[in-house]
Each structure stands twice: as structure tokens, then as C-alpha cells.
Amino acid sequence: DQIARNIFDNLREEIPEYGNISDDRLVDDVRSVSRAGVVIWLEMLRTGRPAGPEDFEPIREGARRRARQGFDHYALLRAWRIAVRVM
């Protein structure tokens, strides 16, 4: 949870679309997607096995929701890079 919070804090600082989020439900949604990424990362470290396509479904769905909410693809790609950097 702490890593997901750090990811979200960095997203808010570095990406205007994320910095403008004021809806608590959207904050929770972004954090849940970040947590899903952290879980994938930690599981790969623990097992030494790559993640399967199904493991990334929460992240794909989160990206789809962000796109429907008006986040451009540049913001979504930056969010991924920032999340990986923070992890």
C-alpha cells in the first residue's frame, strides 16, 4: 500500500491530469491500479516467473477507465513509466 501511495503522489506531482484529481473514488481507483502493478512486480520477484497476460488485466482496465475520463495516451504512458520508476 505504501508503494502504491508513493506512486500516486508521484503521478500527482508529475502529470497534470493526475494532479487535478479531486474525486475520492477516482483517487481510490488510481491507487487500486497502482496496487495491482505492485502485486505483479512483487510476485515476479518472489517466484522468478514472468506475469501472464491475465495478471495485467486490472492495469488495462484502469487505463481504459482513464481514457474514458479524458486522460490522453501520453499521460497514461507517463503514469506507467513513473510507476515502474517508483517501484
Gaussian input, Z-matrix of N, CA and C with variables (Angstrom, degrees):
# hf/3-21g

backbone

0 1
 N
 C     1     B1
 C     2     B2     1     A1
 N     3     B3     2     A2     1     D1
 C     4     B4     3     A3     2     D2
 C     5     B5     4     A4     3     D3
 N     6     B6     5     A5     4     D4
 C     7     B7     6     A6     5     D5
 C     8     B8     7     A7     6     D6
 N     9     B9     8     A8     7     D7
 C    10    B10     9     A9     8     D8
 C    11    B11    10    A10     9     D9
 N    12    B12    11    A11    10    D10
 C    13    B13    12    A12    11    D11
 C    14    B14    13    A13    12    D12
 N    15    B15    14    A14    13    D13
 C    16    B16    15    A15    14    D14
 C    17    B17    16    A16    15    D15
 N    18    B18    17    A17    16    D16
 C    19    B19    18    A18    17    D17
 C    20    B20    19    A19    18    D18
 N    21    B21    20    A20    19    D19
 C    22    B22    21    A21    20    D20
 C    23    B23    22    A22    21    D21
 N    24    B24    23    A23    22    D22
 C    25    B25    24    A24    23    D23
 C    26    B26    25    A25    24    D24
 N    27    B27    26    A26    25    D25
 C    28    B28    27    A27    26    D26
 C    29    B29    28    A28    27    D27
 N    30    B30    29    A29    28    D28
 C    31    B31    30    A30    29    D29
 C    32    B32    31    A31    30    D30
 N    33    B33    32    A32    31    D31
 C    34    B34    33    A33    32    D32
 C    35    B35    34    A34    33    D33
 N    36    B36    35    A35    34    D34
 C    37    B37    36    A36    35    D35
 C    38    B38    37    A37    36    D36
 N    39    B39    38    A38    37    D37
 C    40    B40    39    A39    38    D38
 C    41    B41    40    A40    39    D39
 N    42    B42    41    A41    40    D40
 C    43    B43    42    A42    41    D41
 C    44    B44    43    A43    42    D42
 N    45    B45    44    A44    43    D43
 C    46    B46    45    A45    44    D44
 C    47    B47    46    A46    45    D45
 N    48    B48    47    A47    46    D46
 C    49    B49    48    A48    47    D47
 C    50    B50    49    A49    48    D48
 N    51    B51    50    A50    49    D49
 C    52    B52    51    A51    50    D50
 C    53    B53    52    A52    51    D51
 N    54    B54    53    A53    52    D52
 C    55    B55    54    A54    53    D53
 C    56    B56    55    A55    54    D54
 N    57    B57    56    A56    55    D55
 C    58    B58    57    A57    56    D56
 C    59    B59    58    A58    57    D57
 N    60    B60    59    A59    58    D58
 C    61    B61    60    A60    59    D59
 C    62    B62    61    A61    60    D60
 N    63    B63    62    A62    61    D61
 C    64    B64    63    A63    62    D62
 C    65    B65    64    A64    63    D63
 N    66    B66    65    A65    64    D64
 C    67    B67    66    A66    65    D65
 C    68    B68    67    A67    66    D66
 N    69    B69    68    A68    67    D67
 C    70    B70    69    A69    68    D68
 C    71    B71    70    A70    69    D69
 N    72    B72    71    A71    70    D70
 C    73    B73    72    A72    71    D71
 C    74    B74    73    A73    72    D72
 N    75    B75    74    A74    73    D73
 C    76    B76    75    A75    74    D74
 C    77    B77    76    A76    75    D75
 N    78    B78    77    A77    76    D76
 C    79    B79    78    A78    77    D77
 C    80    B80    79    A79    78    D78
 N    81    B81    80    A80    79    D79
 C    82    B82    81    A81    80    D80
 C    83    B83    82    A82    81    D81
 N    84    B84    83    A83    82    D82
 C    85    B85    84    A84    83    D83
 C    86    B86    85    A85    84    D84
 N    87    B87    86    A86    85    D85
 C    88    B88    87    A87    86    D86
 C    89    B89    88    A88    87    D87
 N    90    B90    89    A89    88    D88
 C    91    B91    90    A90    89    D89
 C    92    B92    91    A91    90    D90
 N    93    B93    92    A92    91    D91
 C    94    B94    93    A93    92    D92
 C    95    B95    94    A94    93    D93
 N    96    B96    95    A95    94    D94
 C    97    B97    96    A96    95    D95
 C    98    B98    97    A97    96    D96
 N    99    B99    98    A98    97    D97
 C   100   B100    99    A99    98    D98
 C   101   B101   100   A100    99    D99
 N   102   B102   101   A101   100   D100
 C   103   B103   102   A102   101   D101
 C   104   B104   103   A103   102   D102
 N   105   B105   104   A104   103   D103
 C   106   B106   105   A105   104   D104
 C   107   B107   106   A106   105   D105
 N   108   B108   107   A107   106   D106
 C   109   B109   108   A108   107   D107
 C   110   B110   109   A109   108   D108
 N   111   B111   110   A110   109   D109
 C   112   B112   111   A111   110   D110
 C   113   B113   112   A112   111   D111
 N   114   B114   113   A113   112   D112
 C   115   B115   114   A114   113   D113
 C   116   B116   115   A115   114   D114
 N   117   B117   116   A116   115   D115
 C   118   B118   117   A117   116   D116
 C   119   B119   118   A118   117   D117
 N   120   B120   119   A119   118   D118
 C   121   B121   120   A120   119   D119
 C   122   B122   121   A121   120   D120
 N   123   B123   122   A122   121   D121
 C   124   B124   123   A123   122   D122
 C   125   B125   124   A124   123   D123
 N   126   B126   125   A125   124   D124
 C   127   B127   126   A126   125   D125
 C   128   B128   127   A127   126   D126
 N   129   B129   128   A128   127   D127
 C   130   B130   129   A129   128   D128
 C   131   B131   130   A130   129   D129
 N   132   B132   131   A131   130   D130
 C   133   B133   132   A132   131   D131
 C   134   B134   133   A133   132   D132
 N   135   B135   134   A134   133   D133
 C   136   B136   135   A135   134   D134
 C   137   B137   136   A136   135   D135
 N   138   B138   137   A137   136   D136
 C   139   B139   138   A138   137   D137
 C   140   B140   139   A139   138   D138
 N   141   B141   140   A140   139   D139
 C   142   B142   141   A141   140   D140
 C   143   B143   142   A142   141   D141
 N   144   B144   143   A143   142   D142
 C   145   B145   144   A144   143   D143
 C   146   B146   145   A145   144   D144
 N   147   B147   146   A146   145   D145
 C   148   B148   147   A147   146   D146
 C   149   B149   148   A148   147   D147
 N   150   B150   149   A149   148   D148
 C   151   B151   150   A150   149   D149
 C   152   B152   151   A151   150   D150
 N   153   B153   152   A152   151   D151
 C   154   B154   153   A153   152   D152
 C   155   B155   154   A154   153   D153
 N   156   B156   155   A155   154   D154
 C   157   B157   156   A156   155   D155
 C   158   B158   157   A157   156   D156
 N   159   B159   158   A158   157   D157
 C   160   B160   159   A159   158   D158
 C   161   B161   160   A160   159   D159
 N   162   B162   161   A161   160   D160
 C   163   B163   162   A162   161   D161
 C   164   B164   163   A163   162   D162
 N   165   B165   164   A164   163   D163
 C   166   B166   165   A165   164   D164
 C   167   B167   166   A166   165   D165
 N   168   B168   167   A167   166   D166
 C   169   B169   168   A168   167   D167
 C   170   B170   169   A169   168   D168
 N   171   B171   170   A170   169   D169
 C   172   B172   171   A171   170   D170
 C   173   B173   172   A172   171   D171
 N   174   B174   173   A173   172   D172
 C   175   B175   174   A174   173   D173
 C   176   B176   175   A175   174   D174
 N   177   B177   176   A176   175   D175
 C   178   B178   177   A177   176   D176
 C   179   B179   178   A178   177   D177
 N   180   B180   179   A179   178   D178
 C   181   B181   180   A180   179   D179
 C   182   B182   181   A181   180   D180
 N   183   B183   182   A182   181   D181
 C   184   B184   183   A183   182   D182
 C   185   B185   184   A184   183   D183
 N   186   B186   185   A185   184   D184
 C   187   B187   186   A186   185   D185
 C   188   B188   187   A187   186   D186
 N   189   B189   188   A188   187   D187
 C   190   B190   189   A189   188   D188
 C   191   B191   190   A190   189   D189
 N   192   B192   191   A191   190   D190
 C   193   B193   192   A192   191   D191
 C   194   B194   193   A193   192   D192
 N   195   B195   194   A194   193   D193
 C   196   B196   195   A195   194   D194
 C   197   B197   196   A196   195   D195
 N   198   B198   197   A197   196   D196
 C   199   B199   198   A198   197   D197
 C   200   B200   199   A199   198   D198
 N   201   B201   200   A200   199   D199
 C   202   B202   201   A201   200   D200
 C   203   B203   202   A202   201   D201
 N   204   B204   203   A203   202   D202
 C   205   B205   204   A204   203   D203
 C   206   B206   205   A205   204   D204
 N   207   B207   206   A206   205   D205
 C   208   B208   207   A207   206   D206
 C   209   B209   208   A208   207   D207
 N   210   B210   209   A209   208   D208
 C   211   B211   210   A210   209   D209
 C   212   B212   211   A211   210   D210
 N   213   B213   212   A212   211   D211
 C   214   B214   213   A213   212   D212
 C   215   B215   214   A214   213   D213
 N   216   B216   215   A215   214   D214
 C   217   B217   216   A216   215   D215
 C   218   B218   217   A217   216   D216
 N   219   B219   218   A218   217   D217
 C   220   B220   219   A219   218   D218
 C   221   B221   220   A220   219   D219
 N   222   B222   221   A221   220   D220
 C   223   B223   222   A222   221   D221
 C   224   B224   223   A223   222   D222
 N   225   B225   224   A224   223   D223
 C   226   B226   225   A225   224   D224
 C   227   B227   226   A226   225   D225
 N   228   B228   227   A227   226   D226
 C   229   B229   228   A228   227   D227
 C   230   B230   229   A229   228   D228
 N   231   B231   230   A230   229   D229
 C   232   B232   231   A231   230   D230
 C   233   B233   232   A232   231   D231
 N   234   B234   233   A233   232   D232
 C   235   B235   234   A234   233   D233
 C   236   B236   235   A235   234   D234
 N   237   B237   236   A236   235   D235
 C   238   B238   237   A237   236   D236
 C   239   B239   238   A238   237   D237
 N   240   B240   239   A239   238   D238
 C   241   B241   240   A240   239   D239
 C   242   B242   241   A241   240   D240
 N   243   B243   242   A242   241   D241
 C   244   B244   243   A243   242   D242
 C   245   B245   244   A244   243   D243
 N   246   B246   245   A245   244   D244
 C   247   B247   246   A246   245   D245
 C   248   B248   247   A247   246   D246
 N   249   B249   248   A248   247   D247
 C   250   B250   249   A249   248   D248
 C   251   B251   250   A250   249   D249
 N   252   B252   251   A251   250   D250
 C   253   B253   252   A252   251   D251
 C   254   B254   253   A253   252   D252
 N   255   B255   254   A254   253   D253
 C   256   B256   255   A255   254   D254
 C   257   B257   256   A256   255   D255
 N   258   B258   257   A257   256   D256
 C   259   B259   258   A258   257   D257
 C   260   B260   259   A259   258   D258

   B1=1.4485
   B2=1.5374
   B3=1.3265
   B4=1.4684
   B5=1.5300
   B6=1.3153
   B7=1.4667
   B8=1.5264
   B9=1.3272
   B10=1.4698
   B11=1.5304
   B12=1.3269
   B13=1.4699
   B14=1.5225
   B15=1.3371
   B16=1.4680
   B17=1.5216
   B18=1.3244
   B19=1.4631
   B20=1.5166
   B21=1.3351
   B22=1.4603
   B23=1.5283
   B24=1.3098
   B25=1.4697
   B26=1.5263
   B27=1.3321
   B28=1.4650
   B29=1.5148
   B30=1.3260
   B31=1.4684
   B32=1.5281
   B33=1.3258
   B34=1.4693
   B35=1.5192
   B36=1.3262
   B37=1.4639
   B38=1.5227
   B39=1.3316
   B40=1.4557
   B41=1.5221
   B42=1.3278
   B43=1.4657
   B44=1.5320
   B45=1.3379
   B46=1.4690
   B47=1.5327
   B48=1.3407
   B49=1.4648
   B50=1.5183
   B51=1.3054
   B52=1.4611
   B53=1.5271
   B54=1.3079
   B55=1.4546
   B56=1.5136
   B57=1.3322
   B58=1.4690
   B59=1.5235
   B60=1.3107
   B61=1.4668
   B62=1.5301
   B63=1.3278
   B64=1.4666
   B65=1.5217
   B66=1.3104
   B67=1.4554
   B68=1.5326
   B69=1.3331
   B70=1.4635
   B71=1.5306
   B72=1.3335
   B73=1.4684
   B74=1.5215
   B75=1.3289
   B76=1.4567
   B77=1.5306
   B78=1.3190
   B79=1.4705
   B80=1.5293
   B81=1.3332
   B82=1.4625
   B83=1.5256
   B84=1.3255
   B85=1.4559
   B86=1.5285
   B87=1.3217
   B88=1.4659
   B89=1.5231
   B90=1.3048
   B91=1.4680
   B92=1.5241
   B93=1.3331
   B94=1.4704
   B95=1.5259
   B96=1.3231
   B97=1.4646
   B98=1.5304
   B99=1.3149
   B100=1.4683
   B101=1.5262
   B102=1.3302
   B103=1.4709
   B104=1.5266
   B105=1.3277
   B106=1.4631
   B107=1.5256
   B108=1.3179
   B109=1.4646
   B110=1.5154
   B111=1.3158
   B112=1.4679
   B113=1.5266
   B114=1.3239
   B115=1.4690
   B116=1.5290
   B117=1.3296
   B118=1.4717
   B119=1.5272
   B120=1.3075
   B121=1.4655
   B122=1.5293
   B123=1.3244
   B124=1.4618
   B125=1.5297
   B126=1.3133
   B127=1.4666
   B128=1.5314
   B129=1.3277
   B130=1.4680
   B131=1.5238
   B132=1.3240
   B133=1.4653
   B134=1.5233
   B135=1.3250
   B136=1.4664
   B137=1.5202
   B138=1.3281
   B139=1.4621
   B140=1.5248
   B141=1.3263
   B142=1.4628
   B143=1.5116
   B144=1.3295
   B145=1.4680
   B146=1.5261
   B147=1.3310
   B148=1.4684
   B149=1.5230
   B150=1.2939
   B151=1.4618
   B152=1.5228
   B153=1.3162
   B154=1.4592
   B155=1.5204
   B156=1.3171
   B157=1.4696
   B158=1.5335
   B159=1.3276
   B160=1.4688
   B161=1.5202
   B162=1.3292
   B163=1.4651
   B164=1.5253
   B165=1.3259
   B166=1.4629
   B167=1.5321
   B168=1.3261
   B169=1.4678
   B170=1.5346
   B171=1.3529
   B172=1.4714
   B173=1.5356
   B174=1.3186
   B175=1.4674
   B176=1.5258
   B177=1.3455
   B178=1.4775
   B179=1.5223
   B180=1.3327
   B181=1.4685
   B182=1.5322
   B183=1.3248
   B184=1.4648
   B185=1.5153
   B186=1.3248
   B187=1.4720
   B188=1.5218
   B189=1.3207
   B190=1.4744
   B191=1.5287
   B192=1.3391
   B193=1.4699
   B194=1.5240
   B195=1.3382
   B196=1.4666
   B197=1.5296
   B198=1.3233
   B199=1.4705
   B200=1.5280
   B201=1.3334
   B202=1.4777
   B203=1.5305
   B204=1.3337
   B205=1.4579
   B206=1.5244
   B207=1.3306
   B208=1.4594
   B209=1.5142
   B210=1.3225
   B211=1.4514
   B212=1.5264
   B213=1.3329
   B214=1.4626
   B215=1.5303
   B216=1.3344
   B217=1.4666
   B218=1.5273
   B219=1.3261
   B220=1.4630
   B221=1.5388
   B222=1.3270
   B223=1.4699
   B224=1.5260
   B225=1.3284
   B226=1.4589
   B227=1.5219
   B228=1.3251
   B229=1.4662
   B230=1.5325
   B231=1.3166
   B232=1.4754
   B233=1.5183
   B234=1.3262
   B235=1.4626
   B236=1.5226
   B237=1.3263
   B238=1.4646
   B239=1.5281
   B240=1.3314
   B241=1.4688
   B242=1.5308
   B243=1.3182
   B244=1.4619
   B245=1.5290
   B246=1.3424
   B247=1.4579
   B248=1.5295
   B249=1.3228
   B250=1.4660
   B251=1.5240
   B252=1.3231
   B253=1.4646
   B254=1.5286
   B255=1.3207
   B256=1.4675
   B257=1.5265
   B258=1.3416
   B259=1.4704
   B260=1.5081
   A1=111.48
   A2=115.71
   A3=118.66
   A4=110.94
   A5=117.35
   A6=119.77
   A7=109.63
   A8=117.83
   A9=121.32
   A10=110.44
   A11=117.56
   A12=120.08
   A13=110.63
   A14=116.73
   A15=120.02
   A16=111.36
   A17=116.08
   A18=119.59
   A19=109.26
   A20=116.68
   A21=120.21
   A22=111.33
   A23=117.46
   A24=120.27
   A25=110.99
   A26=116.47
   A27=119.91
   A28=111.46
   A29=117.28
   A30=120.05
   A31=110.35
   A32=115.78
   A33=120.22
   A34=111.93
   A35=116.38
   A36=120.78
   A37=112.46
   A38=116.96
   A39=120.67
   A40=115.82
   A41=118.11
   A42=120.89
   A43=108.01
   A44=117.40
   A45=120.00
   A46=114.29
   A47=118.21
   A48=119.63
   A49=111.73
   A50=117.19
   A51=120.80
   A52=111.05
   A53=116.71
   A54=120.78
   A55=112.81
   A56=116.59
   A57=121.45
   A58=113.45
   A59=118.36
   A60=120.60
   A61=109.54
   A62=114.87
   A63=119.06
   A64=111.99
   A65=117.83
   A66=123.09
   A67=109.43
   A68=116.78
   A69=121.38
   A70=112.43
   A71=117.25
   A72=119.57
   A73=110.83
   A74=116.21
   A75=120.08
   A76=110.46
   A77=116.93
   A78=121.06
   A79=109.06
   A80=117.07
   A81=120.95
   A82=111.45
   A83=116.54
   A84=120.53
   A85=111.16
   A86=116.91
   A87=120.51
   A88=109.85
   A89=117.16
   A90=120.04
   A91=111.69
   A92=117.72
   A93=119.43
   A94=110.75
   A95=117.25
   A96=120.43
   A97=109.54
   A98=116.49
   A99=120.17
   A100=110.46
   A101=116.28
   A102=120.07
   A103=111.03
   A104=117.16
   A105=120.63
   A106=110.30
   A107=116.86
   A108=120.31
   A109=112.17
   A110=116.38
   A111=120.89
   A112=109.81
   A113=117.14
   A114=120.87
   A115=110.17
   A116=117.40
   A117=120.75
   A118=109.79
   A119=115.85
   A120=122.03
   A121=110.83
   A122=116.77
   A123=120.36
   A124=111.55
   A125=116.85
   A126=120.42
   A127=110.79
   A128=117.05
   A129=119.57
   A130=110.37
   A131=117.22
   A132=120.24
   A133=111.28
   A134=115.71
   A135=120.70
   A136=111.93
   A137=116.85
   A138=120.66
   A139=113.56
   A140=116.70
   A141=120.01
   A142=113.00
   A143=117.38
   A144=121.91
   A145=109.75
   A146=116.24
   A147=118.71
   A148=110.94
   A149=114.85
   A150=120.73
   A151=108.75
   A152=115.61
   A153=121.01
   A154=110.44
   A155=116.53
   A156=120.63
   A157=113.19
   A158=116.56
   A159=119.95
   A160=112.03
   A161=116.68
   A162=120.04
   A163=111.79
   A164=115.75
   A165=120.77
   A166=113.20
   A167=117.30
   A168=119.91
   A169=113.05
   A170=120.39
   A171=118.66
   A172=112.48
   A173=116.61
   A174=120.01
   A175=109.96
   A176=116.90
   A177=119.74
   A178=110.91
   A179=116.31
   A180=119.79
   A181=111.12
   A182=116.35
   A183=119.85
   A184=111.20
   A185=117.29
   A186=120.78
   A187=110.57
   A188=117.12
   A189=120.14
   A190=110.65
   A191=115.89
   A192=118.54
   A193=110.79
   A194=117.43
   A195=120.12
   A196=110.25
   A197=117.76
   A198=120.46
   A199=110.22
   A200=117.56
   A201=120.51
   A202=111.42
   A203=116.36
   A204=120.82
   A205=111.88
   A206=117.38
   A207=120.80
   A208=115.67
   A209=118.35
   A210=120.71
   A211=107.50
   A212=117.44
   A213=118.45
   A214=110.61
   A215=115.48
   A216=119.73
   A217=111.66
   A218=117.40
   A219=120.41
   A220=110.19
   A221=116.69
   A222=120.66
   A223=110.78
   A224=117.10
   A225=120.48
   A226=111.55
   A227=116.65
   A228=119.93
   A229=111.13
   A230=116.06
   A231=119.33
   A232=110.56
   A233=116.69
   A234=120.58
   A235=110.44
   A236=116.73
   A237=119.78
   A238=110.59
   A239=116.40
   A240=120.43
   A241=111.12
   A242=116.76
   A243=120.55
   A244=110.06
   A245=117.02
   A246=120.21
   A247=110.44
   A248=116.61
   A249=119.95
   A250=110.53
   A251=116.74
   A252=120.09
   A253=111.17
   A254=117.07
   A255=120.59
   A256=110.24
   A257=116.44
   A258=118.49
   A259=109.97
   D1=-37.76
   D2=179.86
   D3=-64.51
   D4=-41.47
   D5=178.71
   D6=-63.51
   D7=-42.64
   D8=178.43
   D9=-61.79
   D10=-39.17
   D11=176.74
   D12=-65.06
   D13=-40.63
   D14=177.73
   D15=-63.90
   D16=-40.16
   D17=176.99
   D18=-59.44
   D19=-50.15
   D20=-177.89
   D21=-60.93
   D22=-42.08
   D23=178.00
   D24=-59.34
   D25=-42.18
   D26=178.54
   D27=-67.90
   D28=-38.90
   D29=177.26
   D30=-59.79
   D31=-44.43
   D32=-179.58
   D33=-62.85
   D34=-37.74
   D35=-178.36
   D36=-73.10
   D37=-33.66
   D38=-168.78
   D39=-105.86
   D40=-17.21
   D41=-176.33
   D42=-125.87
   D43=116.88
   D44=-176.76
   D45=-54.28
   D46=-41.19
   D47=-179.39
   D48=-59.69
   D49=-38.12
   D50=178.60
   D51=-77.06
   D52=-32.88
   D53=177.69
   D54=-65.68
   D55=-24.43
   D56=-178.63
   D57=-90.08
   D58=1.26
   D59=-179.68
   D60=-69.98
   D61=125.17
   D62=177.58
   D63=-123.86
   D64=-14.24
   D65=-179.16
   D66=-78.19
   D67=121.17
   D68=-177.84
   D69=-60.26
   D70=-33.77
   D71=178.70
   D72=-66.39
   D73=-38.13
   D74=178.22
   D75=-69.31
   D76=-39.23
   D77=175.58
   D78=-58.12
   D79=-47.56
   D80=179.58
   D81=-61.95
   D82=-38.82
   D83=179.73
   D84=-65.32
   D85=-45.81
   D86=178.76
   D87=-62.00
   D88=-42.82
   D89=178.69
   D90=-64.58
   D91=-36.59
   D92=179.53
   D93=-66.59
   D94=-36.71
   D95=176.40
   D96=-66.78
   D97=-40.53
   D98=177.32
   D99=-62.48
   D100=-43.02
   D101=177.98
   D102=-60.54
   D103=-40.01
   D104=178.72
   D105=-60.39
   D106=-41.66
   D107=177.73
   D108=-64.80
   D109=-39.56
   D110=178.77
   D111=-64.87
   D112=-42.17
   D113=179.32
   D114=-61.69
   D115=-43.58
   D116=177.93
   D117=-58.87
   D118=-48.54
   D119=-177.66
   D120=-60.61
   D121=-48.67
   D122=-178.51
   D123=-65.30
   D124=-37.79
   D125=179.04
   D126=-65.93
   D127=-39.59
   D128=177.12
   D129=-64.78
   D130=-40.26
   D131=177.04
   D132=-64.00
   D133=-40.58
   D134=-177.49
   D135=-68.12
   D136=-43.28
   D137=-172.74
   D138=-96.87
   D139=-24.01
   D140=-174.75
   D141=78.24
   D142=4.67
   D143=-179.75
   D144=-102.18
   D145=145.37
   D146=176.88
   D147=-69.80
   D148=155.23
   D149=176.54
   D150=-75.59
   D151=149.76
   D152=176.73
   D153=-92.27
   D154=165.55
   D155=-179.00
   D156=-54.92
   D157=-36.38
   D158=-178.83
   D159=-66.46
   D160=-26.62
   D161=179.40
   D162=-65.53
   D163=-27.69
   D164=-177.09
   D165=-89.29
   D166=0.10
   D167=-177.53
   D168=-57.99
   D169=-42.56
   D170=177.70
   D171=-60.22
   D172=-33.15
   D173=179.50
   D174=-73.10
   D175=-43.30
   D176=177.09
   D177=-60.64
   D178=-44.20
   D179=179.73
   D180=-64.09
   D181=-39.85
   D182=176.81
   D183=-62.11
   D184=-41.53
   D185=178.16
   D186=-64.26
   D187=-39.55
   D188=177.07
   D189=-62.34
   D190=-43.13
   D191=178.58
   D192=-62.63
   D193=-44.24
   D194=178.86
   D195=-60.43
   D196=-41.62
   D197=179.39
   D198=-62.40
   D199=-43.34
   D200=177.60
   D201=-63.91
   D202=-27.29
   D203=-179.66
   D204=-84.56
   D205=-0.07
   D206=175.40
   D207=100.18
   D208=4.05
   D209=176.61
   D210=-72.26
   D211=131.15
   D212=-179.86
   D213=-79.64
   D214=165.84
   D215=-175.80
   D216=-63.42
   D217=-30.47
   D218=178.34
   D219=-62.45
   D220=-43.47
   D221=178.62
   D222=-63.42
   D223=-39.45
   D224=-179.63
   D225=-67.15
   D226=-41.42
   D227=178.52
   D228=-67.65
   D229=-39.76
   D230=176.50
   D231=-63.14
   D232=-40.24
   D233=179.35
   D234=-59.17
   D235=-42.21
   D236=179.16
   D237=-63.02
   D238=-46.66
   D239=-179.49
   D240=-61.93
   D241=-41.27
   D242=179.83
   D243=-65.56
   D244=-42.82
   D245=179.87
   D246=-60.20
   D247=-44.31
   D248=179.45
   D249=-64.15
   D250=-41.26
   D251=178.96
   D252=-61.73
   D253=-43.84
   D254=-178.49
   D255=-66.29
   D256=-40.20
   D257=178.24
   D258=-63.35

